[in-house]
């Protein structure tokens, strides 16, 4: 059983607190700024009417919001940011999956699956740089034959172990028993004190006369598909004579293939390094979009770090006078010196970062917070006028910890997809963006598929049908899919949907879901500008889920959270919730299901059942498969997912999974806002005139801004800054982005009251 690192590590951490004793830390630290403007201090000059002071005491929660936490974790319970505490040791992940040219394994022995029976021993060598761990598990991708009661024998560096048959040792783990024809991930606690520096030898065998256990193999030919840099290290071997002799190239049930057994080590210890990167911060006006003229800005920082022995934490800061990080007004990164006063002139914007590292896997440096004192001179050109800005909506520009690579929306293969399938005719007459998406959803439900499982080029997925001219809502002539879509592999109709959405200018992505006691499912999420959020769609049943109170479609995380709220216990592989209480639990979820334009009711076709599968989910953090065909997962959906490129979600109810390295529990890492216009209103030297500065995030191709002032007409602008003359009274400005396909982003709207 996994041992938590938190208690062990934090006992060490608490002994090495280095926070300055001169700083008074309140019992409840704030995550915002404390306004001290106009405070007179005895040591100050008498004429300080324009001087302003401010303090910020930012706790871990305050600095975590919208920041990038790369290989770090925000521990909310303890109020700290630290290194992530699980490391995966593997050499098979790039090629894990059903290899091209090989059949599935549900009909008996196949080449790329190892059948274990008496006389056969398999060996795996995994390299560990430092054996210090709190606990460890062996993780392997395999299966038991139907009705198996034979144990699996193992050894770690000579220490023998036994994993009993699931029906005997883990009768509640129905995923291993009821779905014996499908592979699963298996987890076995290890005597972690037996780990060695360098090579660690793992043996697996059975004493049964016929096959009782099977282990999957990552085919050597698939590494070039799953990774641009990684190859098979040839550390998997097989013996046909109880270990008398070994081969590293004649693996599998037919002794024909080369590759790596999907056998891994999951170690509970801190990662060697990680990085914190703050969002843009305005020292003077914080989140107020109205930026008043300021000068003689000075700031002093007191970082609150814990740095135990054998760990390191280096912090840096940079400053700028514009909100566009990295332009010519910004300084280079420089060390953040504790207690040092930085004289910044007019550089009101800052960004800071921290680099955490450790050479002791059981110790981590910690970020607890940051205290800032700011002094500046108020040089507002509108000081004698009543001027105030109000935000109706302002775009959010958030960079996730693990960036997503978005497709170029002008890619020629997208244009081909749109033209070949006459998608403009499919959406003709749609009244708004959401209706366009609904038409594409229904189209992808019905379009015939090629079942091309090895291509992520959308043009390879579908058969091009003939569409009758003037048919409006698609009446497809020719080879149309006529049955319930969910009779085959769910990935393909959702690939068809993603391709259609991208070709029309909407960013969409692939996502897969599963719960421990269930199989899995492949679905789609698309960014809706109309709703200003990501939403869930599934073309296997032509449906989506929505909030019955508001009618607003859900994204996957929102549905997952509803499921997590109803969970009576933490999901574990030993006792998954779905086989026991899944149907009862999801019946309580307040989730509406949109019935699409097809003759098959969603509820009778598994609409409720799919809610049971939303415990765990992951994304491929890119959709630019046309611009960059590789790397991709190997035939995803045919075996339990094991590729190393996924970004995985976890939380307190559905904990992180041992077969993956990259995971997050921060919504900002999964749900980056798109097509955003972030508006800043900065005073000029002329009263009543503001400089409008607009940052944007428009992935796939930015074209221009559309701007409307005081309810006037929309005007196109290419530039991202211009002057705005205020009128007396209420002023308003609206800004939105337009991408290279003519798709408009959400509207940012601000109002300014001006009384000269």
Steps between C-alpha positions, in 0.01 A plus 500: 500500500628847412645694792442872493811712477329800654554417866856375460608785279326777688653390830830569326372821346373645826849469647646723233270800488692799372230763496628826641425551869453869432179434305187470709304209350134515586319180594274542198715626215330693226512424131447861391634852541451724804455863400707744707472797266561836661643367828736752656808367675712707736814449294332616177521858372209724582392547141402149402149564367581303181682212669320170526581183692372148473578162648422154369523190714442224246458150634543184294138512383549861389808427290368169362207655315567523123869416550693225326599214731732284295566170679375669817198444722289747694429329831188688605467328837847615610505826311821430305629446148753218468645247257272227372532180699480209255758389245434244230784281373416349161643434155194374308252791505565651154405170334232372739192389307381274219781497239425558134439186299412284799165367610326559830550240771144398589509188278795322663881527487645779286853608419518820707364358828710275724317191627639384834496133593738248654853522362468857369667781696512863389752755619487876515792727588408847624761762588461700822739788557444518876327220697375731779118482500217512752323208328490334159272298278544278198261601223437280198255481213349157476206272562391177656328233294131445565446319831866521602588379850876465450736749669756710321856456631744791500836599635673835548877466511460146634223578753205276412138621501163354412200676353203274562226461242254788516200279567674376817686805630289790367142382441374861495737591215248396238693660215746209514230233527200612294714641217763227490522522122623861522833621628527712815775659702608293801665642814719305743662644813876445505755462781647838410810440710601246233531767233854563376684787340529415132351184352210335681400152385133401497396143418146374438376142452221256584489134600185419300505239224300725269494877456365674810647852474593718204729804475481753217800598289581839349615410148842629402367638170251727676755712691550720195127574498465571870813711554735723304795419726448176692586151377485151645799442732468118469451440870226238464591132474333161489608151600333182378693279743438648846780755470764275353544723194356835390400683181426871474363484145272195491214606723126438491283191479652403164861595593506733201521865606737743668398776739452582865267344754258756642643463850572815701600625844298766681707663774368723777765768516552858393595582144850644452382843385204723421419860419248758617415786262265774616239667282535867409465721810426873514661644813298821494146428381485120530198364305342841443501545120549875547875560528576840648823679420762426763866575551787434736367150560699303755437144617650280769447123512517251784459150359382239749693184412610186683824353367608177679848358465574347158232715338515828313259780421606785274263789428504767232298806402458726200319832446326681217296811429257328260272199555658317205752277674838498331468813285777761486385665824573188705822430684681168487456249780700593808536333840220584741686638801323474831451838668657692210311806377475509121470847346278450197418845363171436311534120477182400677473144361699209639536128455696273731606139491659242727711199407471214751735201508616224729776239509321317783180337364345511848540875546348791311535876511175683566338826394270636771434846363635839407477829683532820297522865606441759230553875496418725207414856404146555375528697175143449382401746228139454606557555872255790512231319304273220603615206292431134565502186288254213531551157346203331336729231361872506435691224329716263704839407363634201689801295404462142629783317672517254211443697178256379234611514136210623284454425131552764233142564391620585148662161446432373149383161625227673700389686190490168315290343774255789495472495121486124446221458753314815390483614861398852401182348360451298819498816715323729253216683670624440855395795715800514731827335590346239726259386231795465261665271754181298542478444126860384487434271798209334321696476177792326669253259663378391155798532266648164393840419650810321379608373846853619426643460847856603421442845355426828673444673166126564503482438123595137558216434744188552291359381170398799291123480443296669232274777627194599303516862390268729695437237763546742793524294817703214359323236299795278420476296184723200455666285769343649812539346846149385587529317834576619848847645471627338818552158344867547418804686621385831655816686405421526129170693498651743749806538278256583220336760727831659604605526135170663407516752782861592424428535129226752581731704725412363846773358723407150621691219668498131574444379856457153647326389816468193720424389854686221673218245484403583142646507154562837337372742240635756252321836471542858382522841664465820300552864593172691474543874445128546543511349850860604577591149620602151394208261450470122474369330184482138395418398144461132588146586615456854362461651845636725773429548870366826643397669822122448525462827693668723244515292184873577470703204372754348738865437439644170618648637823164643604335160454790330677462735796129417529596133508774561759254686727278191515783254564477338845866396494826548316524306175761221524589213274436258788136609528372709210165671545331421168433125535340548843326838501563657160145486365351624827754779533469649149120493527538775762704728276318812388607469139290554189566300184440656161328262260641551152332474163508120482254218577687347792419624853811596694385356831433156356833513320720563800474873560468444874755222497768728353470720809652209694811518280593860585722434799832527319575694184795620297582704192761487232631855556487593133271484198754604235526152348491643147787742556693250713393140425719353775514403781160342559366223724508155349146398401339663800183340633578139415704446815509681833673829444870498582663763276737744672365809324165522679417767755284336768248640747488395864342623823429387854221261395662363185872497589790509256575178317832321526542427128541870407751772578324819393194593700328807642209590727482863382213596271713771337734231367214322322268784405697784346271781377529557125447792262526745788541877486645636827448876516713746699407870520806713573500872569686721257643844570176652379202502737203308365711299254579137573737272316327170422741206513365160401676171551353194334522124480359381168660164419509374145517840334421853621355738244383818672303664779145623466436810711180690582502818712194651665260265319640597161567274204757223518831616350784269399845574644827318440698691764482409870514854642332830421370812677139537613345843561248482785175692498346644812291241679482129423736358236517143378743300290460152358783295352509150353745301292448365151705200395632427152185300418271787591387352832431764765612461860307590816425869553703690758303800623607778737322814610667821614320773693670835439400825668750776410 
